[in-house]
Amino acid sequence: MDLQPGDVGLSRGSGFVDWAIRFAESRRYGGSSPEARWNHAFMIVSADGGLIEAQGKGMVRDTMAEYPDAEGYTILRPTYPPGGAEKAVATMTGLLGEKYNFLVIGSLALAYMTQTSVRIGVKGEQICSGAVSYACDQGGVPMGEDEEWNSPADVMHVALQQGWAYVGGVPLPAAPTPRKH
């Protein structure tokens, strides 16, 4: 796999919280959507597979060795402007050590389940997909109006809309064939 700093990873876990995130996302995007498949996001920060992600213990460095099952993740390459990937990686690096924002996860689940926009969080704390979205946005890739509130499904939705390149893991779904009338 040809990893580059700034690549974005989405993964699928098997725990209860992983399932709950996907269930909530399926309320927004539909259960069989490519968006609702994912419950975690991370950013590649070095070509050797180094990454930064938000976990329960906060923003940490890790490696792709934590993701041995290629069916459990996909790696995508956003279309950054010149110098954008470096800015995105610098942003993620700057978030290292921040705490995990458990309130955001709960409020996003509530918002998706009730189809409302209730949001509760703590400044200076992160969720995985919010950190990735914020870093991409700082690198010049538009991620929406409230990028720090994006779920992994929202990241995939932006990737599909913007045509991010597939790098490895689970391939992106084929574009739907237009129906003939």
C-alpha positions in Angstrom: 0.0 0.0 0.0 1.4 3.4 -1.0 0.6 5.5 2.1 1.2 9.2 2.1 1.0 11.6 5.1 -2.5 13.2 5.1 -4.3 10.0 3.9 -7.4 9.3 5.9 -8.4 5.9 7.3 -11.9 4.7 8.2 -12.3 1.5 10.2 -14.9 -0.9 11.5 -14.7 -2.4 14.9 -16.7 -5.2 16.5 -17.4 -3.9 20.0 -20.7 -2.6 21.3 -19.7 1.0 21.0 -18.6 0.4 17.4 -22.0 -1.2 16.6 -23.9 1.7 18.4 -22.0 4.3 16.3 -22.8 2.4 13.0 -26.4 2.0 14.1 -26.8 5.7 14.8 -25.1 6.5 11.5 -27.5 4.2 9.6 -30.4 6.3 10.9 -28.9 9.2 8.9 -27.5 7.5 5.8 -29.4 4.2 5.6 -28.2 0.8 6.9 -26.8 -0.5 3.6 -25.0 2.8 2.7 -21.2 2.9 2.3 -21.2 5.7 4.9 -22.7 3.7 7.7 -20.1 0.9 7.4 -17.5 2.8 9.4 -17.2 3.8 13.1 -13.7 5.2 13.5 -11.4 7.6 11.6 -7.7 8.3 11.7 -5.0 10.1 9.7 -1.8 8.7 8.3 1.1 10.9 9.3 4.0 9.1 7.8 4.7 6.9 4.7 5.6 3.9 7.0 2.1 3.7 8.4 2.4 6.0 11.4 -1.0 7.5 12.3 -2.7 9.8 14.8 -6.2 8.9 16.1 -8.5 9.7 19.0 -9.1 6.8 21.3 -10.7 6.6 24.7 -7.4 7.7 26.2 -7.2 10.8 24.0 -5.3 11.8 20.8 -2.5 9.3 20.4 0.1 8.1 17.9 -0.2 4.6 16.5 0.6 2.5 13.4 -1.2 0.6 10.7 -0.1 -2.6 12.5 -3.2 -2.0 14.7 -5.3 -2.6 11.6 -4.2 -6.0 10.3 -7.5 -7.0 8.7 -7.8 -5.2 5.3 -11.6 -5.9 5.4 -11.8 -3.8 8.5 -10.6 -0.5 7.1 -10.2 1.7 4.0 -7.6 4.3 3.3 -8.5 7.3 1.2 -6.5 10.2 -0.2 -8.2 13.6 0.0 -7.6 16.0 -2.8 -5.5 18.6 -1.0 -4.3 21.8 -2.5 -0.4 22.2 -2.7 1.0 22.0 0.8 -2.4 21.0 2.2 -1.5 17.5 3.3 1.4 18.9 5.3 -0.9 21.4 7.0 -3.4 18.6 7.8 -0.7 16.4 9.4 0.6 19.4 11.4 -2.9 20.0 12.6 -3.3 16.4 13.7 0.1 16.5 15.4 -1.0 19.6 17.3 -4.0 17.8 18.7 -1.8 15.0 20.3 -2.5 14.7 24.0 -6.0 16.3 23.9 -8.6 14.3 25.7 -11.4 12.2 24.1 -14.8 14.0 24.0 -17.3 11.3 25.2 -20.0 14.0 25.3 -19.8 14.5 21.6 -20.3 10.8 20.9 -23.4 10.8 23.1 -24.8 13.9 21.6 -24.1 12.8 18.0 -25.9 9.5 18.7 -28.8 11.3 20.2 -29.0 13.7 17.2 -28.9 10.9 14.7 -31.5 8.8 16.6 -33.9 11.7 17.0 -33.1 13.5 13.7 -32.3 16.7 15.6 -29.2 18.9 15.9 -28.6 18.6 19.7 -24.9 19.1 20.4 -23.0 18.9 23.6 -19.2 18.8 23.9 -16.2 20.1 25.7 -13.7 22.5 24.1 -10.2 21.1 23.7 -11.4 17.5 23.6 -11.7 15.5 20.4 -13.5 12.6 18.7 -11.7 10.6 16.0 -13.7 11.8 13.0 -14.0 15.4 14.2 -10.2 15.6 14.6 -9.7 14.1 11.1 -12.3 16.4 9.6 -10.8 19.5 11.3 -7.3 18.6 10.1 -8.5 18.0 6.5 -10.3 21.3 6.6 -7.2 23.1 7.9 -5.3 21.4 5.0 -7.7 23.0 2.5 -10.2 20.2 2.0 -13.8 21.4 2.8 -15.4 19.1 5.3 -18.7 21.0 6.0 -19.9 23.8 8.2 -19.3 22.0 11.5 -16.4 19.7 10.6 -15.4 19.0 14.2 -18.9 17.3 14.7 -18.5 15.0 11.7 -19.0 11.3 12.3 -17.0 8.6 10.4 -20.0 8.3 8.1 -19.9 12.0 7.4 -16.2 11.7 6.5 -17.0 8.9 4.1 -19.9 11.0 2.7 -17.5 13.9 2.0 -15.0 11.4 0.5 -17.6 10.0 -1.9 -18.9 13.5 -2.9 -15.4 14.8 -3.5 -14.0 11.7 -5.2 -11.1 11.0 -2.8 -8.7 8.4 -4.2 -8.8 4.9 -2.9 -5.4 3.8 -1.4 -6.0 0.4 0.3 -8.2 -1.8 2.4 -11.9 -2.1 1.5 -12.5 -0.5 -2.0 -14.9 2.3 -2.4 -18.2 1.4 -3.9 -18.6 1.9 -7.6 -20.4 5.0 -8.6 -24.1 4.3 -9.3 -24.9 3.8 -13.0 -27.4 6.5 -14.1 -30.8 5.1 -14.9 -32.0 5.4 -18.5 -35.5 6.6 -19.1 
